[in-house]
């Protein structure tokens, strides 16, 4: 066996998917990676380029050239839209189930009834059609204002007043009766209901929620759980590996959104800190999966800040120099993305883009794994690598890495 590492540079897409004109016309022209290079042409990312970044983009730009030695490919998104949570579930082998896009106020009656049934104190806040639910005088339920509209509901809570197990139970209560892609239940210390309500906003005249960054819940002792629609962890690569006695390490956002029983969980946001943990685990683990999300790229995309995005990429690129020497022999490392978030396109939401697949295996060069139809091919390749049962979705490209052929060719 050996180590199978997956590093997701969150939102680092390489060009709008062909279905964008039909399903997400606002994303026409999106190309996160290329447009950052255009905006910051002096960016220094030699390791990513050696791994095949420009190959995946499909064009050279100035001093940024194709790599003649790279093992690379690209992947399409099978899940609807461009969502980090669903993308990570897809990467690990879930076949995406079509969720609904639905403003919270369309289901507020159903959610209110269920939450009351589950023993919570509930009242409404705001004008009809633009209401939040207030729960136990310390939490709110409403639309998520950071993801695509209608895709996610948030439970935002004061952790000093509601223990995290109760925040989780409240999120599960909401999840049980709604069909949007995700319910996120979270809380932080040092805030109360007054702080949370001060961050209430109405967007597009139909979505009402709390701006999580403005509420202050992220600032101190932040706790979060992501509850997805139609997600069965048992058919994903991490759970399959765990059931077969193989180690799994989750670093960054993956520790919050992938559900598997492992002591190797290291949540966090700072890029250097996350690479420190990834390096530490790569040294400590002989055989197993290491799955990391670098979130600061995504945050720069949401901020529409290509300069900050370039700075994060340069940090990640420098830290790849610490990682690559740790992957030797049969080990495989994949650097990829989950969608796009083009900071130059004129809005702050994710963009539906192809993702790069940049593959490092010691002594292996110039292998092309093609354009994959789903991110799940990464999870399927992992199951092939460890010789365990396949996840629910995806097709392995392991043989393309090893000998340039498909197993069934």
Secondary structure, 3 states (H helix, E strand, C coil): CCEEEEEEECCCEEEECCCHHHHCHHHCCCCHHHHHHHHCCCCCCHHHHHHCHHHHHCCCECCECCCCCCEEEEECCCCCCCCHHHHHHHHCCCCCCCCECCCHHHCHHHHHHHHHHCCCCEEEECCCCCCEEEECCCEEEEECCCCCCCCEEEEEEECCCCCHHHHHHHHHHHHCCCCECEEEEEEECCCCHHHHHHCEEEECCCEEEECHHHHCCCCCCCEEEEEECCCCHHHCHHHHHHHCCCEEEEEECHHHHCCCCCCCEECCCCHHHHHHHHHHHHHHCCCEEEEEEECHHHHHHHCCCHHHHHHHHHHHHHHHHHHHCCCCCCCEEEEECCCECCCCCCCCCCECEEEEEEEECCCCCCCEEEEECCCHHHHHHHHHHHCCCCCCCCCCCHHHHHCCCCCCC
